[in-house]
Amino acid sequence: MKKGLFVAAAAMMVCSAATLFANGPKSGLGFGVNRGGPATAGVQVQYAINHDIHVGTQFGFRISDGTDITFAPYAKYFLGGSQVRPYAIGQFAISSKSVAGTSTTGITLGGGAQYWISEKFGVYGQVSVVEIPISPSGQDVGFGILTPSIGLELFL
């Protein structure tokens, strides 16, 4: 009985320590879901080049007065931290709107923080602070707290 309790307590301590020191993947392929930002709602595929640099793309869609489809490659750089890690992000978004028959492109710069529940699973929130339209021309550059988004990431 005492041996069983000792084994259970040791297992709990090891699991707790693994979660306590989780701060993201060192490398590898990951998948995720997101809500908000350039992709509105959708899925993402990402790759952790190393512990601090992740690259990927978001595929988004929205059905409201037609269909909007967005493709948004990005690069994310983590700025330190341990279990909660702040980061800077840059995205290049291409969107197509079926009703208007138009497409838009732009660059978005922002930041956020990611909470790593384990080394392979994280939850994030971010905001855009600069939005630079490329096409169509004549649009204004946006500054401020713009397009918040949240998401989940799972690395293999």
Backbone hydrogen bonds, N-H to C=O, Kabsch-Sander energy under -0.5 kcal/mol:
donor,donor_aa,acceptor,acceptor_aa,energy
5,L,1,M,-2.1
6,F,2,K,-2.3
7,V,3,K,-2.4
8,A,4,G,-2.3
9,A,5,L,-2.7
10,A,6,F,-2.6
11,A,7,V,-2.4
12,M,8,A,-2.2
13,M,9,A,-2.1
14,V,10,A,-2.3
15,C,11,A,-2.4
16,S,12,M,-2.5
17,A,13,M,-2.5
18,A,14,V,-2.2
19,T,15,C,-2.0
20,L,16,S,-2.8
21,F,17,A,-1.9
22,A,19,T,-1.2
28,G,48,A,-1.3
30,G,46,Q,-3.0
31,F,154,L,-2.7
32,G,44,Q,-2.1
33,V,152,L,-1.5
34,N,42,G,-2.2
35,R,150,I,-2.5
36,G,40,T,-4.4
37,G,148,P,-1.0
40,T,37,G,-1.5
41,A,39,A,-2.9
42,G,34,N,-2.1
43,V,59,F,-2.0
44,Q,32,G,-2.1
45,V,57,T,-2.1
46,Q,30,G,-2.3
47,Y,55,V,-3.5
48,A,28,G,-3.0
49,I,47,Y,-0.9
49,I,53,I,-1.8
50,N,53,I,-1.4
54,H,52,D,-0.5
54,H,76,K,-2.6
55,V,47,Y,-2.4
56,G,74,Y,-2.2
57,T,45,V,-2.5
58,Q,72,A,-1.8
59,F,43,V,-3.2
60,G,58,Q,-0.5
60,G,70,T,-2.7
61,F,39,A,-0.5
61,F,41,A,-2.4
62,R,68,D,-1.9
64,S,62,R,-0.7
64,S,66,G,-1.7
68,D,62,R,-2.9
69,I,96,S,-2.3
70,T,60,G,-2.3
71,F,94,I,-2.6
72,A,58,Q,-2.6
74,Y,56,G,-3.1
75,A,90,G,-2.1
76,K,54,H,-3.3
77,Y,88,A,-2.8
78,F,52,D,-2.8
78,F,76,K,-0.5
79,L,86,P,-3.0
82,S,84,V,-0.8
85,R,83,Q,-0.6
85,R,114,Q,-2.9
87,Y,112,G,-2.5
88,A,77,Y,-2.4
89,I,110,G,-2.3
90,G,75,A,-2.2
91,Q,108,T,-2.9
92,F,73,P,-2.2
93,A,91,Q,-0.5
93,A,106,G,-2.6
94,I,71,F,-2.5
95,S,104,T,-2.8
96,S,69,I,-2.5
97,K,102,T,-2.9
98,S,67,T,-2.7
98,S,96,S,-0.5
101,G,97,K,-1.3
102,T,97,K,-1.0
104,T,95,S,-2.3
105,T,135,S,-2.3
106,G,93,A,-1.8
107,I,132,I,-2.7
108,T,91,Q,-2.5
109,L,130,V,-2.6
110,G,89,I,-2.5
111,G,127,V,-2.1
112,G,87,Y,-2.1
113,A,125,G,-2.2
114,Q,85,R,-2.1
115,Y,123,V,-3.3
116,W,83,Q,-2.9
116,W,114,Q,-0.6
117,I,115,Y,-0.9
117,I,121,F,-1.5
118,S,121,F,-1.7
122,G,153,E,-2.5
123,V,115,Y,-2.4
124,Y,151,G,-2.5
125,G,113,A,-1.9
126,Q,149,S,-2.6
127,V,111,G,-2.6
128,S,146,L,-2.8
129,V,109,L,-3.0
130,V,109,L,-2.0
131,E,142,G,-2.4
132,I,107,I,-3.4
134,I,105,T,-2.6
135,S,105,T,-1.5
139,Q,136,P,-0.6
142,G,131,E,-2.7
144,G,129,V,-1.7
146,L,128,S,-3.5
146,L,144,G,-1.1
149,S,126,Q,-2.5
150,I,35,R,-2.1
151,G,124,Y,-1.9
152,L,33,V,-2.2
153,E,122,G,-2.7
154,L,31,F,-3.1
155,F,120,K,-3.1
156,L,29,L,-3.1
